[in-house]
Amino acid sequence: MDPREAEITAVIYDYFDGLYHSDASRLARVFHPLARYSCATEGELTHLGMDVYLPIVANRPSPASRGETRRDKIDAIEFAGPVTAFVRASCAIGPKQFTDFLSFVRVDGAWRIIAKVFHFDLI
């Protein structure tokens, strides 16, 4: 396995854990502070910075607290050079199944999510 893939995989599992436990501090470690959070599933563009997104996560009941079964997985990891990567991942929170397109950059010796663009379906 490419060592970059192992590093990205570790970050993604921290991301999944952060979502499952509504742990904004954990998510703050995997997202770059300038990262963007975007979705247009419901017909209007949601486009947030981390200063808005992370408090939303911190204030919602976690899937863990509701006893939800974890349904998260990495679908694909692709690299575009030594410091740029793309991950397609999926997870579920409540009645929503998410497909996440996560763009990564490696800065200051660490892989961080710089953009999250996602779609969800009701399950």
Secondary structure, DSSP 8 states (H G I E B T S, - for coil): --HHHHHHHHHHHHHHHHHHTT-HHHHHHHEEEEEEEEE-TTSS-EEEEHHHHHHHHHTS--TTTTT-----EEEEEEESSTTEEEEEEEEEETTEEEEEEEEEEEETTEEEEEEEEEEEEE-
